[in-house]
Amino acid sequence: MNEKYERLTALIGSMGRAAVAYSGGIDSTLVLKVAHDTLGDHAVGLTAVSASMPHYEQDGAAQVAREIGARVMWVNTHEDEDERYLANPTNRCYFCKTNVYDELLEVAAREGLGVLLDGANADDVGDWRPGRQAAKEHGVRSPLEEVGMTKADIRQLARELGLSNWDMPSAPCLSSRVPYGTRISPETLDQIGRGEWALRERGFREVRVRHHGDVARIEVPPAEFERLLSMREEIVAELKQAGYTFVSLDLTGLKSGSLNQVIPLGHREVTPASD
């Protein structure tokens, strides 16, 4: 681990000035921490703010950045004005990240920052992540991946460095809760966010509210089933207040990227769709 950490520190330190695409998740937090430690005021976090990032994640990102002592700029992005993103094809993330990187790079250039870094790691290689293509097209660097750090490495190092979110569960953007082909809207994302917040307030750290029109399909780890069912009436009431007519519990349990299971491997769009 020390070897990878030393390589990561040397790599980021050699960049001189850098912006970090910072979401508040553990991966980008570690990159921001090391960038701040090595580059000081020449490292700046850039957080993309849109309807797909719920308020509680924005608050958490701000808190961790304060703990690190790093400067962070909030950048309003406009992927929700791109019809290709709103149509929600299987390569939705490509269109989202294309818009986001366009705007983050504009801010980075204005601030005189030489390179944009993200939190992609060695475990992301080969996974279904069309947003990675957009990163490559925009020249975004992935230092964690470059030094071969896995998710387990990242959590271990984050804990050693005293990062408060070292064990934070993964939190993909809210649009990942909407089945491909179902149109995305800011109202839908707000509905999902309110549903998940109701569950988080009750202590469920790992949770997804999958959006199926009038149906909210809740995913939590199987070990949490009994506790969730003990709060059934309150949770149903909260989800209905958020706008759902029916509330269900997925007996398979939480599975990150579960909506990707419906995509046949031969039909996954890797390149942008033609205009």
C-alpha positions in Angstrom: 0.0 0.0 0.0 2.8 2.4 0.9 4.3 1.9 -2.6 1.0 2.8 -4.3 0.5 5.8 -2.0 4.0 7.0 -2.8 3.4 6.6 -6.5 0.1 8.4 -6.3 1.7 11.3 -4.3 4.5 11.6 -6.8 2.2 11.4 -9.8 -0.2 14.1 -8.6 2.7 16.2 -7.2 4.4 16.2 -10.7 1.3 17.9 -12.2 2.0 21.3 -10.6 -1.7 22.5 -10.7 -4.8 20.4 -10.9 -8.6 20.4 -10.7 -10.4 17.4 -9.2 -13.8 16.4 -10.3 -15.0 16.0 -6.8 -18.4 14.4 -5.9 -17.8 13.7 -2.2 -17.5 10.0 -2.8 -14.5 8.2 -1.3 -12.6 7.9 -4.6 -12.7 11.5 -5.6 -12.2 12.5 -1.9 -8.9 10.6 -1.8 -7.7 12.3 -5.0 -8.7 15.7 -3.6 -6.9 14.9 -0.3 -3.7 13.8 -2.0 -3.9 16.7 -4.4 -4.3 19.2 -1.6 -1.5 17.6 0.4 0.9 17.8 -2.5 -0.2 20.9 -4.4 -1.7 23.0 -1.7 -3.7 26.0 -3.1 -2.8 24.8 -6.6 -5.4 22.0 -6.2 -9.1 22.8 -6.4 -12.1 20.6 -6.2 -14.8 21.2 -8.8 -18.2 19.8 -7.9 -20.8 19.4 -10.6 -24.2 20.4 -9.2 -27.4 19.4 -10.9 -30.7 17.7 -10.3 -28.9 14.3 -10.3 -27.0 15.2 -7.1 -29.3 15.3 -4.0 -28.9 18.0 -1.4 -27.6 15.6 1.2 -24.7 14.5 -1.0 -23.8 18.2 -1.6 -23.8 18.8 2.1 -21.7 15.8 2.7 -19.2 16.8 0.0 -18.9 20.3 1.5 -18.3 18.9 5.0 -15.5 16.5 3.9 -13.8 19.2 1.8 -13.8 21.5 4.9 -12.2 18.6 6.9 -9.5 18.3 4.3 -9.0 22.1 4.1 -9.3 22.0 0.3 -10.9 24.7 -1.8 -14.0 23.5 -3.7 -16.0 25.4 -6.4 -19.6 24.5 -7.1 -20.3 24.3 -10.8 -23.8 24.3 -12.1 -24.0 21.8 -14.9 -26.7 21.5 -17.5 -26.9 17.9 -18.7 -30.6 18.0 -18.0 -30.9 20.3 -21.0 -29.5 17.7 -23.4 -32.2 15.6 -25.0 -29.8 12.8 -25.6 -29.3 12.5 -21.8 -33.0 13.0 -21.0 -34.0 10.2 -23.4 -32.0 7.8 -21.1 -30.4 5.4 -23.6 -28.0 2.7 -22.3 -25.1 5.1 -22.9 -26.8 7.9 -20.9 -23.6 8.4 -18.8 -21.7 9.3 -21.9 -23.9 12.3 -22.7 -24.0 13.3 -19.0 -20.3 13.2 -18.6 -19.7 15.0 -21.9 -21.7 17.9 -20.6 -20.2 17.8 -17.2 -16.6 17.7 -18.4 -17.2 20.5 -20.9 -18.2 22.8 -18.0 -15.7 21.6 -15.5 -12.8 22.0 -18.0 -14.0 25.5 -18.8 -13.8 26.5 -15.1 -10.4 24.7 -14.8 -9.0 26.7 -17.7 -10.4 29.9 -16.3 -8.7 29.2 -12.9 -5.4 28.3 -14.6 -5.5 24.7 -13.5 -3.5 22.4 -15.8 -5.4 19.1 -15.7 -8.7 17.7 -14.6 -8.5 14.5 -12.4 -11.3 12.1 -11.6 -11.7 9.2 -9.1 -11.8 6.2 -11.5 -9.8 3.3 -10.1 -8.4 -0.1 -11.2 -11.7 -1.9 -10.4 -13.6 0.3 -12.9 -11.7 -1.2 -15.9 -13.9 -3.5 -17.9 -17.1 -2.5 -16.1 -20.0 -1.0 -17.9 -19.1 2.7 -17.6 -19.8 4.7 -20.8 -18.8 7.8 -18.9 -15.2 6.7 -19.1 -15.2 7.2 -22.8 -16.2 10.9 -22.3 -13.4 11.2 -19.8 -10.8 9.9 -22.3 -12.2 12.2 -25.0 -11.8 15.2 -22.7 -8.2 14.3 -21.5 -9.3 13.6 -17.9 -6.6 11.9 -15.9 -7.4 9.0 -13.5 -4.5 8.8 -11.0 -6.0 6.1 -8.9 -6.3 3.9 -12.0 -2.9 4.9 -13.2 -1.1 3.6 -10.1 -3.3 0.5 -9.9 -5.3 1.3 -6.8 -8.4 -0.9 -6.2 -11.5 0.1 -4.2 -10.1 -1.9 -1.3 -6.8 0.0 -1.5 -8.7 3.3 -1.6 -10.7 2.5 1.5 -7.7 1.3 3.4 -5.6 4.4 2.5 -8.5 6.7 3.2 -8.9 5.2 6.7 -5.1 5.6 7.3 -5.3 9.2 6.3 -8.2 9.9 8.6 -10.8 10.6 6.0 -14.2 10.6 7.7 -16.0 9.0 4.7 -13.5 6.1 4.3 -16.4 3.6 4.6 -19.0 5.6 2.8 -21.2 3.4 0.5 -21.1 4.0 -3.2 -23.6 6.6 -4.3 -24.2 6.7 -8.1 -26.1 9.7 -9.5 -29.9 9.6 -9.1 -30.5 9.0 -12.8 -29.1 5.5 -12.4 -32.4 4.6 -10.6 -34.4 5.1 -13.7 -34.7 2.2 -16.2 -33.1 2.8 -19.6 -35.6 4.1 -22.1 -37.7 5.8 -19.4 -37.4 9.6 -19.9 -35.5 11.4 -17.1 -36.8 14.7 -15.8 -35.7 17.0 -12.9 -39.0 16.2 -11.2 -38.4 12.4 -11.4 -34.9 12.9 -9.9 -36.3 15.0 -7.1 -38.9 12.3 -6.4 -36.2 9.6 -6.1 -34.1 11.8 -4.0 -36.9 12.5 -1.5 -37.7 8.8 -1.3 -34.1 7.9 -0.6 -33.7 10.7 1.9 -36.7 9.3 3.9 -34.9 5.9 4.1 -31.5 7.5 5.0 -33.1 9.5 7.8 -34.1 6.1 9.3 -30.5 4.9 9.3 -30.4 2.9 6.0 -26.9 3.8 4.7 -27.0 1.5 1.6 -30.3 2.1 -0.3 -31.7 2.6 -3.8 -35.2 3.6 -4.7 -35.6 2.3 -8.3 -38.1 4.3 -10.2 -40.7 2.4 -12.2 -43.4 5.0 -12.9 -45.9 4.8 -10.0 -43.9 2.1 -8.4 -40.9 2.6 -6.0 -38.8 -0.6 -5.8 -36.6 -0.4 -2.7 -33.2 -2.1 -2.6 -31.4 -2.6 0.7 -29.0 -5.4 1.8 -30.9 -8.5 2.8 -29.6 -8.1 6.4 -31.7 -4.9 6.5 -35.0 -6.5 5.4 -36.3 -7.2 8.9 -35.6 -3.6 10.1 -37.1 -2.1 7.0 -40.3 -4.1 7.4 -40.6 -3.1 11.0 -41.0 0.5 9.7 -43.2 -0.6 6.8 -46.1 1.8 7.5 -43.9 4.9 8.0 -41.8 4.1 4.9 -44.8 3.5 2.7 -46.3 6.8 3.9 -43.1 8.7 3.1 -42.7 7.1 -0.3 -46.3 7.9 -1.2 -45.8 11.5 0.0 -42.8 11.6 -2.4 -45.2 10.8 -5.2 -45.3 7.0 -5.6 -48.6 5.0 -5.6 -47.0 1.6 -4.9 -44.0 0.7 -2.8 -42.2 -2.6 -3.1 -39.2 -4.3 -1.6 -36.8 -6.1 -3.9 -36.2 -9.5 -2.3 -32.9 -9.9 -4.2 -31.4 -7.2 -2.1 -29.3 -4.2 -3.1 -27.2 -4.7 -6.2 -25.2 -1.7 -7.5 -26.0 -1.2 -11.2 -28.9 -3.7 -11.1 -30.7 -1.9 -14.0 -27.7 -2.9 -16.2 -28.8 -6.5 -16.1 -31.5 -5.8 -18.7 -28.9 -4.8 -21.3 -27.7 -7.7 -23.5 -23.9 -7.5 -23.8 -24.1 -7.2 -27.6 -26.4 -4.3 -27.4 -24.5 -2.0 -25.0 -23.8 1.3 -26.8 -20.2 2.2 -26.2 -20.0 5.1 -28.7 -22.4 8.0 -28.9 -25.5 7.5 -30.9 -25.7 9.2 -34.3 -27.6 12.5 -34.5 
